[in-house]
Amino acid sequence: MKTLNILWQRLVDASGSTCPRCEGTQQAVEQAVERLKAALAPLGVEPHLETREITPDAFKARPLESNRIWIDGQPLESWLNGAPGASR
């Protein structure tokens, strides 16, 4: 079976917590992966979700890397012909 690699990364503070927006993304990504498993199984493709933590120092250097999703090595926005967004 082929693997569809999905990476989701987000900022995690020293206590192991993340922001509510990232928590919402986590729930949505996990639900999407479960739906993809059912949809892609007949095609012989299995999605694999990896979650990665970004430290506060890494976030300061590259804040747009937080709460970002990568599919097969490409950021989600490149699949959608979009651009990453930012908020406070």
Secondary structure, 3 states (H helix, E strand, C coil): CEEEEEEEEEECCCCCCCCHHHHHHHHHHHHHHHHHHHHHHHHCEEEEEEEEEECHHHHHHCHHHCCEEEECCEEHHHHHCCCCCCCC
